[in-house]
Amino acid sequence: MGAAKKIIRKFRKVFSPPNANDNKHYVLRSYLKPDGSFDYERYRAIQNAGNNKKIDKNWVLPENIAFLSQFLKSELPNIKFGLCHGTRRGLEQQWFREHLQCEVIGTEIADTALQFPNTIQWDFHEVKPEWIGNVDFIYSNALDHSYNPELCLARWMSCLRPGGICILEHATASEPQYTSDLDPFGASLLIMPYLILKWGKGTFHVQQILDAPALQRKMGYTSFLIIRHHGMAAMKRSPVEHRV
């Protein structure tokens, strides 16, 4: 906890802590009923409709999955099981399976999920009991679809086995100005390590930021945030390291 507090203080010297009203660095839209309670059915309906509209489009790039697979092999021995969250057509788990030769499944909230191999229909804010502490790696480019990214990430991290890695893909389209009802969460790359450290409450943080070798059209950047639990033997680098 002491190390985490020191890092947070360093971030605060650069900019003020983010909040829901700070649309420069951090935006989180809400789904509320007239009485002010959370409208989960509206959230789910919007995600389902958005997925169906974009079902023929693909965000993830094969070059980036190949790059991440090599990174995972260098960091984790004996990879057996991975999760990919918010996968739409399921290409990321397909490519991870090919590169890593292990079991990888994807989750997708929309009703199209079962049309694609190795995909289950699932809200990624929830976890299956058998996942807890048993997942080698988690990958997602869909945290911007979360209605509660703090809760979401904490639950993902609870699934990692000791030494496991969570990889968040963060691109230009993840910035606050691109939020919508479909993509309610947006944050600048600058603020993400702070947010993740704050959300982790001393249990996890961004260990590295990797530059993607391939970019989607019109994207100014694509980065991968490598998140690990505090106290792991593998974490010998500085808390936030940028690797090209």
Residue pairs with C-beta under 8 A, 6 or more apart in sequence:
1 202
3 230
3 239
4 197
4 200
4 201
4 202
4 205
4 230
5 202
7 197
7 205
7 239
7 240
8 194
8 197
8 198
11 17
11 193
11 194
11 197
15 25
15 190
15 191
16 22
17 194
17 198
18 25
18 26
18 187
18 191
18 194
18 195
19 26
20 26
20 27
20 28
23 176
24 176
24 188
25 176
25 187
25 188
25 190
25 191
26 176
26 186
26 187
26 188
26 191
26 195
27 176
27 179
27 185
27 186
27 187
28 149
28 179
28 184
28 185
28 186
29 179
29 180
29 181
29 184
29 185
30 38
30 147
30 184
31 38
31 39
31 40
31 42
31 43
31 46
31 147
31 181
31 184
32 38
32 39
33 39
38 147
43 147
44 109
44 123
46 181
46 182
47 109
47 110
47 145
47 182
48 109
48 110
48 111
50 182
51 88
51 108
51 109
51 110
51 112
52 110
52 112
54 88
55 88
55 89
55 112
58 88
58 89
58 91
59 88
59 141
59 216
60 91
60 92
60 95
60 141
60 169
61 212
61 214
61 215
61 216
62 91
62 95
63 213
63 214
64 169
64 212
64 213
64 214
64 222
64 224
65 92
65 95
65 96
65 99
66 95
66 99
67 210
67 212
67 213
67 214
68 96
68 139
68 167
68 224
69 95
69 96
69 99
69 100
70 99
71 210
71 226
72 79
72 100
72 136
72 137
72 165
73 79
73 100
75 165
75 234
76 136
76 137
76 163
76 164
76 165
79 100
79 102
79 136
79 137
80 102
80 103
80 136
81 102
81 103
81 104
81 134
81 135
81 136
82 93
82 96
82 100
82 102
82 103
82 104
82 105
82 135
82 136
82 137
82 138
82 139
83 104
83 105
83 106
83 107
83 131
83 135
83 137
83 138
83 139
83 156
83 159
84 92
84 93
84 96
84 104
84 105
84 106
84 107
84 138
84 139
84 140
85 106
85 107
85 124
85 138
85 139
85 140
85 142
85 156
86 107
86 108
86 109
86 124
86 140
86 141
86 142
86 143
86 145
87 93
87 106
87 107
87 108
87 116
87 119
87 142
88 108
88 110
88 112
89 116
90 106
90 108
90 116
90 117
90 118
90 119
92 106
92 139
92 141
93 104
93 105
93 106
93 118
93 119
94 117
94 118
96 102
96 104
96 139
97 103
97 104
97 118
102 136
104 118
105 118
105 119
105 120
106 116
106 118
106 119
106 120
107 113
107 119
107 120
107 121
107 122
107 123
107 124
108 116
108 119
108 120
108 121
108 122
109 121
109 122
109 123
109 124
110 121
111 121
113 119
113 120
113 121
113 122
114 120
114 121
124 140
124 142
124 146
124 152
124 156
125 146
125 147
125 148
125 151
125 152
125 155
126 155
127 155
127 156
127 158
127 159
131 159
132 158
132 159
133 158
133 159
133 160
133 161
133 162
134 159
134 161
135 159
135 160
135 161
135 164
136 160
136 161
136 164
136 165
137 160
137 164
137 165
137 166
137 167
138 156
138 159
138 160
138 164
138 165
138 166
138 167
139 166
139 167
139 169
140 156
140 167
140 168
140 169
141 168
141 169
141 171
143 149
143 152
143 153
143 168
143 170
143 174
143 185
144 173
144 174
144 178
144 179
144 183
144 184
144 185
144 186
145 182
145 183
145 184
145 185
146 152
146 184
146 185
147 184
147 185
149 185
149 195
149 199
150 195
150 199
153 166
153 168
153 196
153 199
153 200
153 227
154 199
154 200
156 166
157 166
157 200
157 203
157 204
157 227
157 229
160 166
160 228
160 229
162 229
162 232
163 228
163 232
163 233
163 234
164 228
164 229
165 226
165 227
165 228
166 204
166 226
166 227
166 228
167 224
167 225
167 226
167 227
168 192
168 224
168 225
168 227
169 212
169 222
169 223
169 224
170 189
170 192
170 222
170 223
170 224
170 225
171 212
171 215
171 216
171 219
171 221
171 222
171 223
172 178
172 218
172 219
172 220
172 221
172 222
173 183
173 216
173 219
174 186
174 187
174 189
175 186
175 187
175 188
175 189
176 186
176 187
176 188
177 186
178 186
179 185
179 186
187 195
189 209
189 221
189 223
192 206
192 225
193 205
193 206
193 209
193 225
193 239
193 240
196 204
196 205
196 206
196 225
196 227
197 205
197 206
197 239
200 230
202 230
203 229
203 230
204 227
204 228
204 229
204 230
205 227
205 228
205 230
205 239
205 240
206 225
206 226
206 227
206 239
206 240
207 226
207 227
207 228
207 235
207 237
207 239
207 240
207 241
208 225
208 226
208 237
208 240
208 241
208 242
208 243
209 223
209 224
209 225
209 226
209 240
209 241
209 242
209 243
210 223
210 224
210 226
210 243
211 221
211 222
211 223
211 224
211 242
211 243
211 244
212 221
212 222
212 223
212 224
214 222
215 221
215 222
216 222
228 234
228 235
229 235
